[in-house]
Amino acid sequence: MKIINFSFLPFLLLLLVVFSPLRSSADTSASTIDRKRDSLIGYMLSKQLPSLHFSKKKMDDGQAEAAFKLYIKQLDYQKRFLLQGDVDQLDSFADYIDDNIKSGRISLPDAGYDILSEKIMLVEKMVEEMLEDNTVHQGKDLSVGIFHVTKEESYETDPENLHYAKTLDELKNRWRKILKAQIISRYLDLQEENKAEKDQKQKKNEDKLLQEAVAKVAKRNKNFFHRLHQETLQDHYDRFFNAVTRAFGPHTNYIPPASKEDFDINMRGSLEGIGALLREEDGFIKVVRIIPGSASARQGQLKAEDIILQVAQQDEEPVDITDMRLRDAVRLIRGPKGEEVRLKVRRGDGSTQVIPIIRDVVQIEETFVKSAVIDSDDGKRMGYILIPSFYRDFQGTRNGAHGRNSTDDTRREIIKLKKKNIDGLILDLRDNGGGALVDAVDIAGLFFSSGPVVQVKNSFGDKRILSDTDETIFYDGPLVVLVNKFSASASEIVAAALQDYGRAVVVGGDHTHGKGTVQTIIDLNEQIPLLQFKKYDDLGALKITIQKFYRVTGGSTQYKGVEPDIILPTLLDHLKSGERYLDYSMPWDSIEPVEFTPYSGMKFDLDALRKESLAQAAKDEGLKVIKIETEKAKKRSDETRIVISIDDMRKKREEANLVREKVGAHYRKYRKDMSEDEGQEKKNSDEAMSRETWLKDVNDDPYVREAVNIIEDIRQQNGQ
C-alpha cells in the first residue's frame, strides 16, 4: 500500500490544531477521551480517504452532508429517543463536518452524545412508569396495566417511513406501542411454553402469564437501558469517524482499536461459536454470511440478511441486543462447544423466528469443495460440484510447502466425476461470498482454454488483466452455474467469465450481490506523520476501497452484479440485499473490453433454453410453492405497518410457521426443523451419515433439479 506523504503546510496546521486548546461541550466527559488523539485521527482520515479511495471523492460539503445522514442514522436509527427538534439542532453542525475534521475541531459527537444521553434518561423513566402496573383487567378489551392487548393498534416498523416524534407525549405513545408489542410477543412465548408443560401443577392461568410477560419485558428493558448508559463519548467519536468513512462507500470503515477483533466477526475455530459473519448496521446486528461447515450451516435456519433481535442462553431469559455494540453482542452469542444459544431473528419479510443453535467448532471438511453424481429421470448422470468459498491456505504455501486451495480441490472433483462418465456438470456458487482472487481466475480457467478472466482497475487508474494461462480444458461438456443474491465478489467473477465466454448457462434469482470492489486495511499507527505523535494510544485502522473489478466485456460486476441467463423464483426475491441497496455504494460503470475467444466446444440457444426452463419450472411442485410464497413474502415485506393485538400477532406467527413447513416439504434446505430421527442421526452421525444427509439435500433441491433439466436441453440442442 502506498503511503501518503503529507505536505509541510498541513503539518503546520496539524501541529497548531493538536496542541491548541479545544472547546468541550461536556466537561464531565472530557477526561474519558483524548481529544488530541481524536483530532489526529480526524485529520488523517481527511487526507487518506480522498487520496486512496477508488471513487476519488473529495472531503467537501457533499461528503459532509452524506456523513451527517449516516451519523444521524446510527445515532437513533429507530427514532425511539430523539425529537425532531433535537435533529434540527444537530443539523446545524452538518455543513461544517468537512471543515471541522480537516482542522481537528470536531464537535458534532459531543453534541450528539449530550442530547442522546439526556433523551435516554427521559425515555427510561417513561418506560419504568408505564411498566409499573401489571394488573390484569378482563373487560371489553383485555388489558394489563395501561396496555390493551386485545385492542387493535397499528405501528410503523420501518424507520425509513417513520418521522421523529415532535413532542415527548408523542414519543411516549410510540414507546407505549413498542412495549405493548413486546408484552404480547413475550406472552405468546409463555403461552406456548405453558401448553408444552407436562406437569399440570406447573401450568399457569392466562392472567399469570400476562403478568409474567410484563415482568420479563420490564427486566429486559432495564438491562437494555443499562447497556445504553455504558456508551462512552469515545464510542460516539468512533461511530462519527465511521460515518465519515462510510460516506465514501459501504465497505469503507473506520475500525477503532477495541473493534479490531470484531472486524468481519468470524465465530469459528477455537472460538467455538455459531459460525456466522456479523456486522453492526444502523443499530442492528445483521448476519452477513454463514460459515460453511459451522453450527449455523448445519442447523440450517439462520440466513444472511437476518437481523438478530435477542439472544438467550439455553432456557434463560433472552437479552435484547438492539443498539448493542457488535463486540458485546458477539460475547453473548459465543460460548462453549455443546451449549445451546437461542437467537430471535427478524426476516426480510418482517416475520420473526427463534432459532436454537448448538455451539460447535467448524467441521473443516464441510468448508471444502465436494461433489456428487445425480441420476436424472432419463438415466443420464449429472455431476454436481459445490464450492462454498474460494479458500486458499496462503500460510501453508510459504517456503515451498503446498497448502490446500479451492482450485486444486475443484480440479480433483472434476476428474473424479469424469471417471464416472457424467453427461453434464452443475457448479453451485450459491451463498459463496468470495475469497482468493487467484482461485476465481484459475477455477474459471478449468472450463475453457487460456484467456483473460477479469480486469482490475485501482484508485490511481492503473489497469491489469488477470488471465488463465493453462490451456488445458478440464471439463468441456454442458455446464450450468447456480447463483443467488449471496453469491459475491470472486463468485461473480467466475459466473461472469463463464457467461461472457458462452461457456455456461448461469441460473438463479434476478441478480447476484454486486460487490465488484476490493478493500485493503491501513493501520493508522503506521501512517502517523510525525514521530512526536506516536505517543498517542492505538489509533485504529481504516478499511478502504482501492480497486474495482470489470468483466472481459468491459462492464463492472459492481452494483448490478451478474444477471443470470435464466431467472427462477427464489425465497430471496423479496430481500433488498446487494450493493444496489447500500448507502453510497459505488455505481456501475464500464471500461474498454479485452480480446478473448468465446468458447466454441458447446453451443446453446439461450432463448430456447429460457423458454423451456420456464415451462418446466411452472410444473415443478417445489418451485411452484416457492413462487407463491415469495409473492406473499414480498407483500408482507412491503406492509411495514403492523397491527398490534394478541389475535393478529398470533395469526402472523402461525402463518410464518406454515410457510416454513410448506416450503420445507419441497426444499430440505428450508425445513423448519429435522425430525427426531434425523436429529439423532445428525447428532451421532459419522462422516458417512453426514454425506448421506447432504446427498439427500442435493437431490431434494428444486434448483438442482431444474439445472439437470437445462443440461438435458443443452445436450439435445447439441445432438447428444
Number of C-alpha atoms within 10 A of each C-alpha: 8 6 10 13 10 12 9 9 9 14 13 10 14 20 14 13 19 20 10 11 11 15 12 15 15 13 9 8 15 15 10 11 14 12 21 19 19 22 23 24 22 23 23 21 21 23 18 19 23 16 16 21 23 24 20 14 16 17 21 15 15 13 21 23 20 18 24 23 18 22 26 19 18 21 22 18 21 21 19 18 26 27 21 15 13 17 15 10 14 17 16 10 18 19 16 20 23 22 16 19 25 23 20 25 24 25 18 22 23 18 17 23 21 14 18 17 17 13 17 17 14 14 19 16 11 18 18 14 10 17 22 13 15 20 16 18 15 10 8 9 13 15 20 22 17 16 25 21 21 16 15 14 15 12 15 16 15 16 15 11 9 14 12 19 19 13 12 16 11 13 19 19 13 17 18 18 18 15 20 25 22 19 26 24 20 20 23 19 13 18 19 11 12 18 11 10 13 10 8 9 7 8 16 14 9 14 17 15 19 25 19 17 24 27 18 18 24 20 15 17 19 14 15 18 15 12 15 15 12 9 14 15 20 20 17 19 23 21 21 25 23 21 26 31 26 24 26 28 21 17 20 24 23 27 25 22 14 12 17 14 12 20 17 15 19 19 27 22 14 11 17 21 29 30 27 25 19 26 21 21 16 18 18 20 25 23 21 20 23 25 25 23 20 26 26 24 21 23 19 19 19 28 19 19 22 22 25 24 22 21 24 19 18 15 9 10 14 19 20 19 22 18 22 19 20 21 18 12 21 21 10 15 21 20 20 14 16 13 15 19 23 20 23 21 24 18 19 22 21 20 16 19 19 17 18 19 24 20 25 26 20 25 15 11 11 17 19 20 22 17 20 19 21 22 15 15 9 7 8 15 19 24 24 25 20 21 24 25 25 24 21 19 13 13 11 13 13 10 7 7 10 12 13 16 20 25 23 16 15 23 17 16 20 22 12 15 23 16 9 13 13 20 21 27 27 26 22 23 26 21 25 26 23 24 18 17 20 18 22 27 23 23 20 25 26 21 21 25 19 19 23 22 27 26 24 19 19 19 16 14 9 9 16 10 15 17 18 21 13 13 13 13 12 16 17 17 17 25 26 25 24 23 29 25 26 26 30 29 26 25 30 30 30 25 30 28 22 24 21 18 20 20 26 27 25 25 26 24 22 20 22 30 28 26 31 25 22 18 16 13 15 19 15 19 16 11 16 16 18 9 7 8 15 15 8 14 11 14 21 18 21 22 20 25 25 20 22 22 25 27 26 26 20 16 19 28 28 28 23 20 28 29 23 22 19 20 17 21 21 19 19 20 20 18 17 15 19 22 23 19 12 14 15 16 21 22 12 16 13 14 15 12 13 15 10 14 13 15 18 11 12 16 15 18 11 14 11 12 20 18 11 14 19 16 11 14 20 14 10 17 12 21 24 17 20 24 19 13 19 21 16 15 24 18 13 17 19 14 14 17 16 18 17 23 20 21 14 14 17 13 11 15 15 11 13 16 14 13 20 17 16 17 22 20 16 20 22 20 20 20 18 20 17 14 10 9 9 13 13 11 14 16 10 11 15 10 9 9 13 17 14 12 14 16 16 12 13 21 18 18 18 20 24 20 17 19 26 27 19 24 23 20 20 25 18 11 15 14 7 9
